[in-house]
Amino acid sequence: MFLTERCKSNEHIYLETLSKRAILTKEEEKKLSRLNRGFEGEQLYDQIFDEVGHQNLNIFRDIWIQADKSLTQIDALIVTDETVFINEIKSYSGNYKYENNTWQIGKIQISDDPIIQSKRASSKLIKIFLENKINIKTDFNIIFPNPYFILSTDDNYCRSKTIKRELMKQYFRNIQQLTSWNHTDRIVQIIQDHIVLEPKHTPDTDPPRLTLGRQCLTCASFDFTPNRYSTTCNICNHKSSNKDHVLSAIRDYSVLFPLGNITTRSIRGFINNEVSKSTVTRYINEICSLNIKGKYATYTVNQNHKTHHSV
């Protein structure tokens, strides 16, 4: 069973939010495209695992592990009685080559080495298990869910660690045959004890880049026909209440300015003063905690109300 949700990274959420209110630079567009492809690959991994079934397994998805003072991100971690399997998921597409310990697409060497990344994660887990006197093996594989991924290599080790799309179901079935309930409770607990929050993404958003105003929650348009308590989008005809607009604006503002103070004034400015001060204040209090009282009150979005992207 899946023990954790799979969520988009903070940077991914930031770039998606920014793209709704600003024209992205070429570099930002490339980064967002890469993050979209990566998340789609992870969703496909989960979908195929669901099709095979995993009720007899304990599976962590998209977690950050802390060992000593360093952090390691793991796409999927499968716990069985005898082995903990690390899965590094790569949504690569195209003709890749692995030789002399380097990955290439065409003539371009890629900067990330999934084998090294997985070995690093494995070593962190081994250290954690040794410190807790747990005798269990770790293993890792690189999972390539995109059917258009082609790999050319004469490296037998790389081949043994590579699971392409057509082999994924058999790989999951093989793991399903392993027992995973006799001794895993303590292992699962130790892993949970070492899971930490993803490091904060602290962008420096330039306010003049942003388009201000209420946005359609369906198509992100700023083109509305306003009514007293709601709006109707002139592009997709979606109807949104003032409450919907304000709550969405609060969440987006907290993503774009994570180090900034949320105030009634800042949120009203963000939506171009299109909603009254009293209305904004009322809805801020619904999903935020008060930091400073008084005329210059500031707020923080409650954790369970933050922008949430998971599967």
Secondary structure, DSSP 8 states (H G I E B T S, - for coil): -B-S--B--HHHHHHHHHHHHS---HHHHHHHHHHHHHHHHHHHHHHHHHHH--TTSEEEEEEEEEETTEEEEEEEEEE-SSEEEEEEE----EEEEEETTEEEETTEE-S--HHHHHHHHHHHHHHHHHHTT---EEEEEEEE--TTEEEEE--HHHHHHEEEGGGHHHHHHHHHTS--SSSHHHHHHHHHHTEE----------GGGS--S---TTT----EEE-SSEEEETTT--EEEHHHHHHHHHHHHHHH-TTS-B-HHHHHHHTTT-S-HHHHHHHHHHHEEEEE-STT-EEEE-GGGS---B-
